[in-house]
Amino acid sequence: MNREPSLDDLIGTDTTPAERQRLQHVHDLILQAGPPPELTPELEAGPTLAMSTGKRRRAAKPRALLLLAAALMVLLVFFGGYAVGNGGGGGKSANQAVIKQALKGTSIVPQAQGSLEVWSSQDGKNWPMTLSVVGLPKLPPHTYYEVYLLRHGKPWGSCGTFRVSGSPGAATTVTLTAPYSLRKGDSWVVTRPGAGGAEPGQTVLQPAPVAA
């Protein structure tokens, strides 16, 4: 007949009286509690695929709600920024042309003409520009017209390149950027590649005289 092991069987006799008293109390509580209940067949078998799938489905709904909330927040930030950037729907728009320059053809293409608008900058260093030209001939493949900032009468820095379709009378409009801090008296010219690809090339459009 099996008997419950005594405390001496478990820990021996090499203990202090105080430690033995504490361990005896714990031992008595364990005996009173008895053995743990047996596992049900379902718990003993462990989690099943159905149980895991059910948990994932239950978790999917809160996750979908979080994603929806995040998307709504992005939209609110976008439209809030749009309203601020456009004066909140009232007053002047921040995107105004600060410079308007007429261009005329040089002796190379006297029939060409164009116009350049420089728009307000958000940081004072990158100035969006809109260039419209007409009368420029189509260039050979892999060659481009180039827009230069003109400072002190000389091409100072490139503001981008473009191509034209070459159709008679067809206008070409492109968006460019002047990535510089502009100064009073700055203007722009349009060039085409020089002999052997030399830069800044030959000027085909220059600032038109301002009417008195």
C-alpha positions in Angstrom: 0.0 0.0 0.0 1.4 3.4 -1.0 1.6 6.1 1.5 2.0 9.8 1.2 5.7 10.8 1.6 6.5 12.6 4.9 8.4 15.8 5.1 11.5 14.0 6.3 11.4 11.8 3.2 11.3 14.9 1.0 13.8 17.2 2.6 15.8 15.1 5.0 16.7 16.2 8.5 19.5 18.7 7.6 17.4 21.8 8.2 17.0 24.5 10.9 13.9 24.4 13.1 12.5 27.6 11.6 13.0 26.4 8.1 11.5 23.0 8.9 8.5 24.7 10.4 7.9 26.8 7.3 8.4 23.8 4.9 6.0 21.7 7.1 3.3 24.3 6.7 3.7 24.4 2.9 3.7 20.6 2.8 0.5 20.4 4.8 -1.2 22.9 2.5 -0.2 20.8 -0.6 -1.7 17.6 1.1 -4.9 19.4 1.9 -5.3 20.7 -1.7 -4.9 17.2 -3.2 -3.8 16.4 -6.7 -4.7 18.7 -9.6 -7.8 17.9 -11.6 -7.3 15.8 -14.7 -7.3 17.6 -18.1 -10.3 17.2 -20.3 -9.7 15.4 -23.6 -10.0 18.7 -25.5 -7.3 20.4 -23.4 -5.1 17.3 -23.4 -5.2 17.2 -27.2 -4.0 20.8 -27.5 -5.3 23.6 -29.8 -6.9 22.7 -33.1 -7.0 24.5 -36.5 -10.6 25.5 -35.9 -9.7 27.1 -32.6 -6.8 29.0 -34.1 -8.9 30.1 -37.1 -11.7 31.3 -34.8 -9.3 33.5 -32.9 -7.9 35.0 -36.0 -11.4 35.8 -37.3 -12.3 37.5 -34.0 -9.1 39.5 -34.1 -9.6 40.6 -37.7 -12.5 42.9 -36.9 -10.6 45.1 -34.4 -7.6 45.2 -36.8 -9.9 46.3 -39.7 -11.3 49.1 -37.5 -7.8 50.3 -36.6 -6.8 50.4 -40.3 -10.0 52.3 -41.2 -9.2 54.8 -38.4 -5.7 55.3 -39.6 -6.9 55.8 -43.2 -9.4 58.5 -42.0 -6.6 60.2 -40.1 -4.4 60.4 -43.2 -7.3 61.9 -45.2 -7.9 64.5 -42.5 -4.2 65.5 -42.4 -4.1 65.7 -46.2 -7.2 67.8 -46.6 -6.2 69.9 -43.6 -2.8 70.6 -45.2 -4.5 71.4 -48.5 -6.7 73.9 -46.9 -3.8 75.6 -45.1 -1.7 75.6 -48.3 -4.5 77.3 -50.2 -5.4 79.9 -47.6 -8.1 77.9 -46.0 -10.5 78.5 -49.0 -10.5 82.3 -48.5 -8.2 85.1 -49.3 -5.2 84.9 -51.7 -3.8 81.6 -52.9 -0.1 81.0 -51.8 0.7 79.9 -55.4 1.0 83.1 -57.3 3.2 84.1 -60.2 5.9 86.4 -58.7 7.8 86.9 -62.0 6.4 87.0 -65.6 8.8 87.2 -68.4 8.2 87.4 -72.2 10.7 85.7 -74.4 11.6 86.4 -78.1 13.5 84.4 -80.6 17.2 85.3 -81.4 18.6 85.5 -84.9 18.9 81.7 -84.9 15.1 81.2 -84.7 13.6 84.7 -85.1 10.0 83.3 -85.4 10.1 81.7 -81.9 8.6 83.3 -78.9 7.5 82.3 -75.4 6.6 83.2 -71.9 7.9 82.2 -68.5 6.1 82.4 -65.1 7.9 81.9 -61.8 5.6 80.9 -59.0 6.0 81.5 -55.3 8.4 79.3 -53.4 7.7 77.5 -50.1 11.4 77.6 -49.0 12.8 80.5 -50.9 15.2 78.1 -52.8 13.0 76.1 -55.2 10.9 78.2 -57.5 8.4 76.3 -59.7 8.2 77.7 -63.2 5.9 77.3 -66.2 7.4 77.8 -69.7 5.3 78.1 -72.8 7.1 78.3 -76.2 6.1 78.3 -79.9 8.1 78.3 -83.1 11.1 76.3 -81.9 12.1 73.6 -84.3 12.3 69.9 -83.3 15.8 68.8 -82.3 17.6 65.6 -83.3 17.1 62.6 -81.0 18.8 62.7 -77.6 19.2 66.5 -77.7 17.2 69.0 -75.6 16.5 72.6 -75.2 17.7 73.9 -71.8 16.5 76.8 -69.6 19.2 78.8 -67.9 19.0 81.4 -65.2 20.6 84.6 -66.6 22.5 86.6 -64.0 24.8 89.6 -64.7 24.2 88.9 -68.4 25.5 85.4 -68.4 23.9 81.9 -68.1 24.3 81.2 -64.4 22.6 77.9 -63.7 20.3 75.3 -65.4 16.6 75.1 -64.6 15.9 72.0 -66.6 15.5 70.7 -70.2 12.6 70.0 -72.5 11.7 68.9 -76.1 9.2 70.2 -78.6 7.0 68.2 -81.0 8.1 70.3 -84.0 4.5 70.6 -85.4 4.1 74.0 -87.2 2.5 76.5 -84.9 2.2 74.0 -82.0 2.9 75.4 -78.5 4.8 73.5 -75.9 4.3 74.0 -72.2 6.5 72.5 -69.5 6.9 72.7 -65.8 10.4 73.4 -64.5 12.2 74.5 -61.2 14.7 77.1 -60.5 16.6 75.6 -57.5 18.3 78.8 -56.5 17.9 81.8 -54.3 16.7 84.4 -56.8 18.1 87.9 -56.9 16.8 91.2 -58.3 17.5 91.4 -62.0 17.5 87.7 -62.6 16.0 86.5 -65.9 16.0 83.4 -68.1 17.1 82.3 -71.6 16.5 79.1 -73.6 19.4 77.5 -75.3 20.0 74.6 -77.7 23.2 72.4 -77.7 26.2 74.1 -79.2 28.8 72.5 -81.5 30.1 69.3 -80.1 27.5 69.5 -77.2 29.2 72.5 -75.7 27.3 74.2 -72.8 25.4 76.4 -72.2 24.9 76.2 -76.0 23.3 78.7 -78.4 20.6 81.0 -77.1 17.4 80.6 -79.0 15.0 82.6 -76.7 16.0 85.6 -74.7 14.1 88.2 -72.6 11.9 90.4 -74.7 12.3 94.2 -74.2 9.8 95.6 -71.7 7.4 98.0 -73.2 7.7 101.5 -71.8 
